Amino acid sequence: MFRFLDQRKEVKMQWLWDTRQINVDNLNYVRSEVSRHFRNKAKEYLIAKIEELESNSKINNLRD
């Protein structure tokens, strides 16, 4: 997880120092990859939570 954030920070610093088009493209690419990664992690978490709720509902364990 921190690898993605460190990579994004490094690319952003590179872009701030040198605003050529290649750095802009690189920054946009890394941003999209990081966003995709965290979006997928959130989706995995929600799917696991839904499955947990479904299994608790099937055994009538409503408190959990």
C-alpha positions, 0 to 999 in steps of 0.5 A: 500500500505504501509503495503506491503512495511513495511512488505517487509522491515521488512522481509528483515531486519530479513533476514539480521540478520539471513540468515537461509533458512526459512528467505530466503524462507519468503523473497522470498514469501513476495517479490513475493506477493508485486510484484503481488500486485503492478502489479495488481494495475498497471493493474487496472490503465491501464484498467481504463485509457483505458476505459476512453479513449474509452468513450471519443473517442465514444463521440468525445471528443478527447481533454480529 
